[in-house]
Amino acid sequence: GYAQGIQHGVFEDISQAAGVILDESSRLTEVVDGILTLTRMDQLRYQVVPVELGINEFIEDQMERLEGLAYAKEIKLVFHPENEHKIISDAQLLGRAFSNVVSNCVRYAVHEVCVTLRKTEEAIEITISDDGPGLKSEELAHLFDRFYQSSPARAKGGAGLGLSIVRELMERMGGQVSARISGNTLEIRLTFPQAS
């Protein structure tokens, strides 16, 4: 509709109409990419290639890649590292899972997205949170379902595929993903066994 409006000279501000087209194109690309990714995983066409990763270095590299997205939304990315630890994971799939969660948080954040690393006796935990509007507790059970749309307070046009892809990827890599509400903050946690 906006493209036709530009074609027929309906809009005075063509740049605004073009911005809407770009936003919708990006959203459509995200939906198609998400569906293709889930289809490949359903058909077992994603082969996990486990390698040893230094988790601090990995996160810093991923956050550097996401800096442009955060900057465009005027969101600050904050990382609280731990001592360097090793995990065994697929770097490409883990990168996709991590960027999906951070991108999701950037979409809803007001000022910042925070990434925290923690070591327990058996696992390494990456916790990602944003300072946007929280979720209702009953929504947590559906957060990782395909095409699930959260409450209107957090409705920003997502396709509802990003976090379901994260769950599939984490399970494929032998890790887990979970979510909890801490005060008004939604925290998403990626958990991996430590490398022996």
C-alpha positions in Angstrom: 0.0 0.0 0.0 2.8 2.4 0.9 4.7 1.5 -2.3 1.6 2.2 -4.4 1.2 5.5 -2.5 4.7 6.6 -3.4 4.2 5.4 -7.0 1.0 7.6 -7.4 2.4 10.6 -5.5 -0.1 10.3 -2.6 2.5 11.0 0.2 4.0 14.4 0.9 6.7 12.8 3.0 8.2 10.0 0.8 11.0 9.3 3.3 8.5 8.4 6.0 6.6 6.1 3.7 9.9 4.5 2.5 10.8 3.9 6.2 7.5 2.0 6.8 8.3 -0.1 3.7 11.8 -0.9 5.0 10.5 -1.8 8.4 7.9 -4.1 7.0 10.4 -5.7 4.6 12.8 -6.4 7.5 9.9 -7.9 9.5 8.9 -10.1 6.6 12.6 -11.2 6.0 12.8 -12.1 9.7 9.6 -14.2 9.5 10.8 -16.1 6.4 14.3 -16.6 7.8 12.7 -17.9 11.0 10.4 -20.3 9.2 13.3 -21.6 7.1 15.5 -22.1 10.2 12.8 -24.1 12.0 12.0 -26.2 8.9 15.7 -27.1 8.6 15.9 -28.1 12.2 12.7 -30.1 12.0 14.2 -32.0 9.1 17.5 -32.5 11.0 19.4 -30.5 8.3 21.4 -28.6 10.9 24.5 -30.5 11.9 26.0 -29.5 15.2 29.8 -28.9 15.0 31.0 -28.8 18.6 34.1 -26.8 19.4 35.7 -25.5 22.6 34.9 -21.8 23.1 36.1 -19.2 25.6 32.8 -17.8 26.7 33.9 -14.3 27.6 35.6 -13.8 24.3 32.7 -15.3 22.4 30.1 -13.0 24.1 32.3 -9.9 23.5 32.6 -10.7 19.9 28.8 -11.3 19.5 28.0 -8.0 21.3 30.3 -6.1 19.0 28.3 -7.5 16.1 25.1 -6.4 17.7 26.3 -2.9 18.6 24.9 -1.3 15.4 21.4 -2.7 16.0 21.5 -1.4 19.6 22.9 2.0 18.5 20.1 2.4 16.0 17.5 1.9 18.7 19.5 4.1 21.2 20.0 1.1 23.5 23.2 0.5 25.6 24.6 -3.0 25.6 26.3 -3.9 29.0 28.3 -7.1 29.6 29.4 -8.3 33.1 32.0 -10.9 32.4 33.3 -13.7 34.7 36.7 -15.4 34.8 37.2 -17.0 31.4 35.6 -20.5 31.1 35.4 -23.0 28.3 32.3 -24.6 27.0 31.8 -27.1 24.2 29.3 -25.8 21.7 28.6 -25.0 18.0 29.9 -21.5 17.5 27.5 -20.7 14.6 24.4 -22.0 16.3 25.3 -20.5 19.6 25.9 -17.1 17.9 22.4 -17.4 16.3 20.8 -18.2 19.7 22.6 -15.4 21.5 21.8 -12.8 18.9 18.2 -13.8 18.8 17.8 -13.3 22.5 19.8 -10.0 22.5 17.9 -8.7 19.5 14.6 -9.5 21.2 15.7 -7.7 24.3 16.9 -4.6 22.3 13.4 -4.5 20.7 11.7 -4.1 24.1 14.4 -2.2 26.1 14.0 1.4 27.2 17.7 2.2 27.9 19.8 -0.9 28.1 20.3 -4.7 27.7 22.4 -6.4 30.2 24.4 -9.7 29.7 25.7 -11.4 32.8 28.0 -14.5 32.9 28.0 -16.9 35.9 29.6 -20.2 36.7 27.9 -22.8 38.9 29.4 -26.1 40.0 28.2 -27.9 36.8 27.3 -25.2 34.3 28.0 -21.8 32.7 25.0 -19.5 32.6 24.5 -16.5 30.3 21.7 -14.3 31.6 20.3 -11.6 29.2 17.8 -9.0 30.5 16.3 -5.7 29.4 14.8 -2.8 31.2 11.6 -2.8 29.1 8.1 -3.6 30.3 7.9 -7.0 32.0 5.8 -10.0 31.3 2.9 -11.4 33.2 3.9 -14.6 35.0 1.3 -16.7 33.0 3.1 -15.7 29.8 6.3 -17.4 30.7 5.0 -20.9 29.9 4.4 -19.8 26.3 7.4 -17.6 25.7 9.3 -20.2 23.7 6.3 -21.4 21.7 6.3 -20.8 17.9 4.4 -17.7 16.8 3.6 -16.7 20.4 2.9 -13.0 20.8 3.5 -11.5 24.2 1.3 -9.0 26.0 0.5 -5.6 24.4 3.0 -4.0 26.7 5.8 -5.9 24.9 4.2 -6.0 21.5 6.7 -4.5 19.1 5.9 -6.3 15.9 8.0 -9.5 16.4 7.0 -12.6 14.5 7.0 -14.8 17.6 9.7 -17.1 16.1 13.0 -15.8 17.6 12.7 -17.4 21.0 11.3 -20.7 19.7 14.4 -20.9 17.5 16.6 -20.2 20.5 15.0 -23.2 22.4 15.5 -25.5 19.4 19.1 -24.4 19.0 19.9 -24.8 22.7 18.4 -28.3 22.9 20.3 -29.3 19.8 23.6 -28.1 21.4 22.9 -29.9 24.6 22.1 -26.8 26.5 18.9 -25.3 28.0 17.1 -22.0 27.8 14.7 -20.7 30.5 13.0 -17.4 31.5 12.0 -15.8 34.7 10.7 -12.5 36.0 12.8 -10.6 38.4 10.9 -7.6 39.7 9.8 -5.9 36.5 12.6 -7.4 34.5 12.4 -10.4 32.1 15.6 -12.5 32.3 16.4 -15.1 29.7 19.1 -17.7 30.7 21.2 -19.8 28.4 22.8 -22.7 30.3 25.7 -24.9 29.1 27.6 -27.8 30.7 31.2 -26.8 31.3 34.0 -28.2 29.2 35.7 -31.0 31.1 
